[in-house]
Amino acid sequence: MSPPAVVARLTGTGVVAIEIPMIKRLLERSSVSYLRPRSVLVEARRATVKDMESPLITFVTDCHGDLLTETSKTFSKTEIDSGIIILRYPDAICGKQYNEWYVTRKEWEEKYVGNPGEGFVRFQSRKEVWKLGLDISPEVIELLGGKDGRAEISPSWGGTMWALEGGLLTKDGTAIAPQILERYYVKMPDAQRD
């Protein structure tokens, strides 16, 4: 059986969401808070020279269950040598595709317990993860210049990624896909915001 087809690819021309005046106002007035408990495990491994051969593609699914390429990153030898860690949630998001991302060795040591090797192993975070932001509605997609439930945005760390209807646009200008938000985060009442 062949892997599911990717229905939308990034163009590299996303907007900086947190610089749009109406988005800024909505983030100030209508922010919501989500918590990823410490009990949520991630799988992690050290990036190796072999990871320079092809890009790390972060896959997500949109509100229709369609598979999208969220980000793509090609590592340099310098980055590999500095200690890149590749993470993913234990459950595939579609077929055999995982939602994978990376952190630096320093970020890993601040956020997680343990020392990843060359193969994926499960780890626990040092503390719960709080994400503040804006629930992504059709109106937010429109403000971001998107359509069909998705908009391409430019996060502060560079590149572009998808902001997807049903997901979360974070206060730092990144996005969490609806499937990831639903599986691994809990929406918190206003009184429990960080």
N, C-alpha and C positions, 0 to 999 in steps of 0.2 A: 504494500500500500504506500502510495507516495505521500509526502508531507502536505499539510494543508497549504493552499495558495495564500500568499500575502496580497491583500486587496488594496493597500495604499502604502506608498513609500514616501519618505520625507524628501522635500525638495531643497532643504538648506536655507529657506527664506522665511523662517518663522518670525513672529513679532515678539518683542520683549513685553510680556503681559503686564508686569508690574509698572510699566511706564505709561500705560493707557489710563488717562484720567478717570474714566468711569470705573475701570477695574480697581484702581487705587481706592476710590470711594467705597465701592462694594466690599473690598477687603477690610476697610476700616469699620464699616457699619454692620456687615453681615457675616463676619468670620465665624466659622465652625471649628470645632476641635475634634481630632481623631487620635486615638491611642492604639499603638501596637504593643500588646503586653510582652513582658520579658519571656513568657512561656512560648511565644512564637519562635520556632527554630528556623535557621537559615542553613543552607549548605554552602560551603566555601572551599576554595582551593587556591593555591598560589599560581599566578600566571607564570608560564615558562616561555622560553625562546620560541617554542612551537606556536604560541599564541600570536606571534608576529606574522605568521603565514596567511591568516585571514582575520577579518574584523570580528570583534565581539558584537553580536547583534542582540539587542534587547527587544524581545517580542512582547506585545500586549494584545488583548482582544478588546474590541469596542462594545458598545451597548447592544449590538446586533450579533455578537459572537464572532465577528470577522477578525482574522489575524492581521495585525499591523506590525511593521517594523517601527519601534519607538525611537531607538537610537542605534548608532553604529559607531564603533571606535576601533581604530587600528593602533596597536601599541608599538612604540619604538623600543629599541634595545635598552636605552637609558631608562625608560619607564619600567620595563620588565626588571632590570637590575635594581631599581629603587624599591621594588617590593609591591607590585600590584596584586590585589586579592580579588578574585572573581566570586561573586555571591549569587545565589538563586534561592527562591523558595522551593521547598521539597516537592511540591505538586506541579506537574506540567500544566500549562495554561490551555494548550490545544494540541492534541496528538502527543508528539514527543518534544514539543517546543516548551522551553522554560523561560520565565521572566528573569533574565540574568543582568547583572550590573557589576560595576567594579568600585573599589575604594583603594586608597593608598594604604600602605603598611601602617602609617601613623593613624589614619582614621580607623582602621581595623582595631588597633590596640586600644584606642579610646572607647570604642563601641562594643567590642565583642570579647568573649573569653576563649582562649585557646590559640593554637598555632597551626594554621592550615598547611597541609602537605600538597602533593601534586594531584591527588584525586579528591573529588567532592566528599566531604564529611560534614555531619550536622553540628552546629554550634548554637549557643544561646547568647543573646545580647546582655551586656552589663546592666542595662536598665531599660525601662519601657521607652518607646519612641513616641513623642508627641508631634503631631502635624497640625498646624493651624492654616486655615485657608478658606476657600470659597467653593461650595458645591457647584459643580459645572452643569449649568442648565442650558437649554437651547439659546437663551438670551446671552449667556456668557460666551458661548461658541460664536454667536453673531458679533459680539463686541470684539472678539479676538480675530475677526475676519475669516472665520471658518464656515463650513457647511457640512451637511450630512453627519452631524454629531461629532465632528472633530475639527480641531484647529491646530496648526503648526506654530509652536512657540519656541523662543530662544531662551533657555535658562542661563543663569549667571556663569555657569562653568563652561559654556561654549556649546557649539553645535545646535541642533534643534531636536525637538521631541513633540509628541502628540499630547494635547489636552483633549480629553474625551468626555463627552456627555455622560453624566452619572459618576464621574470621577471627582478628584479634588485638585483645584488650582491652589498651590501652597503660597504662603506669604513670601517665600523666597524666590518665587517665580518658576518653580518646577511643577510637575503634575503627577498625580498618582492615578493609574487606570482604574476604572470601576471594579473590575474583577479582583484586582489586588486589594483595593479598599474594602470590598465586601468580605473577602476571605481572611484577611489578616489584621484588619483594624476595627475598632469599636468607636462609633460616634458617641461623644461625651456630651452630657447636658451642659448648658451655659455655665452653671455654677461650678463646674469642675474644670474649667479651662486653665491651661498652664500659664 
